[in-house]
Amino acid sequence: VMKIGFEETPAAPAGTYSRHLAKLLAEYAPEHEYIVDGARYKELDLYHGFRPGLPLPLLRRIPSVMTVDNLNFLRYPHLYSLPERLVLLRLYRRALRSASRLITVNRDAREELSERLRIDPGRIEVVMPLAARVPHEPPAGAQLEAVRRKYMLPAEFILMLGTVEERHNHKVLFEAVGSLGERERAIRAEGLGAAQREAVAADPELPGLAAGRARGWGAATAAGRGGIVPPAASSAERVGIVVCGRRTVYADSLLEYARGRHMASRVDFIYELSPDDLPALFRLAHAFVYLPDAGIEASIVPVVEAMRAGVPMVLSDTQLNREAAGDAAAYVRPEAAGEVAAALENVLSDVNFRREMKARERRRAELFSEYAVARRLIDIYSSL
């Protein structure tokens, strides 16, 4: 039996990541005690931290684990001042050398940590991050409708969740959705024109055709015999876009961009999302699109959450996303609007494709189950 302490750190939609993790471990491994309280650190048998400022006096006495999300201050030095880089480097070196085990979220991060800071790879474990808590039962119809009304969501929408900044390529999605609608309208117009020509060739005196030419196809349809009914608008033309994330200056520029493309009526922003509404938001979404640039350290938590909810996904073709989603997503270059549009065409309109993607997601999501994460962490703690 161990008393395991966690550093208090905000990092997840449901409260803080530390408390979320402690609650989960208490459920799956109740034989240990989990403490998120700095005043009780002297009682601990093991400590798990999430930032480089680990309490060294404590670490000299007990085993410790440190989670390292990224080394951005080394990877992107231009984003930090020289004093900031020096302080961070000193803190990380001290903490990483003191910790008994290190945890990263993927193999790339493990290699980077080993190479850049010369850490023995045998001390580094790979554990996928814990996503938001999934309810035991999916949201009921009444709850889904309540969330739809609360945020005034469209009947069908594509969800983008996460940091609202330029490197997540929201504008590429706007362009892709706009081009899909234009393509669908062109195809429908071409089909109607061909149908009209065939009808005229078959019966030049067909009632309503002249009126159709003059006033549009509504007149021809109402004429009765031979009226040609235009196809209904497709999913690509009806679908909206919901951007969910903290309001930023870039978010305001996105709205202006949507207005410039005559898409403002199809774009909604959610700046303050209640954590309790997140499962329903994913269930309501028709597709999930996540397009961070390959060069940035993007979280895979939104991908895991979408996968566990069974929402068909279009993702940036990055190693991090592929490591998380495997074959359960459509991958695109995040800057290529044409690729995004082609992927969305399948995700939105192809019933068989959607069914197959959901089946793959269910299988893949088992790797990220709460039990799997809890068991992996307990194994690491017990080894120390």
WOSULCOR-V578077 format. One line per field, one symbol per residue. psi: psi as a letter, one per 40 degrees, with the letter a starting at -180 (. if undefined). burial: I if it has 24 or more other C-alpha atoms within 12 Angstrom, else O. A space follows every 10 residues. Layout:
psi=???
burial=???
This chain:
psi=hihhiihhhh eidgbidddd ddddddddge eihhhghdee deeieihhie iefigdddde diiihhhhdi fddddgdeei iddddddddd ddddddddid iihieidddd ddddddefhh deehihhiih aihhidhihi dddddddddd efiidhihhh hahgideefd dddddddddd dddddddddd dddddddddd ddgdehhedd ddddeieddd dedbhehhhi iiiiddddii hhhhiihidd dddddddddd efedeehihh dghhddeddd ddddidihhh fiideigiie ddddddddef hhihiigidd ddddebefih iiheegdddd dddddddddh dddddddddd dddddddeid dddddddddd dde.
burial=OOIIIIIIOO OIIIOIIIII IIIIIIOOIO OIIIIIOOOO IOOIIIIIII IIIIIOOIIO OIIIIIIIII IIIIOOOOOO OOOOOOOIIO OIIOIIIIII IIIIIIOIII IIIIOOOOIO IOIIIIIIII IIIIOOOOOO OOOIOOIIOO IOIIOIIIII IIIIIIOIII IIIIIIIIII IOOIOOOOOO OIOOOIOOIO OOOOOIOIIO OIOOOOIOOI IOOOOIIIII OOOOIIIIII IIIIIOOOOO IOOIIOOIOO OOIOOIIIII OOIOOOIIII IIIIIIIIII IIIIOIIIII IIIIIIIIII IIIIIIIIII IIIIIIIIII IIIIIIIOII IIIIIIIIIO OOOIOOIIOI IIOIIOIIII OOIIIIIIOI IOOO
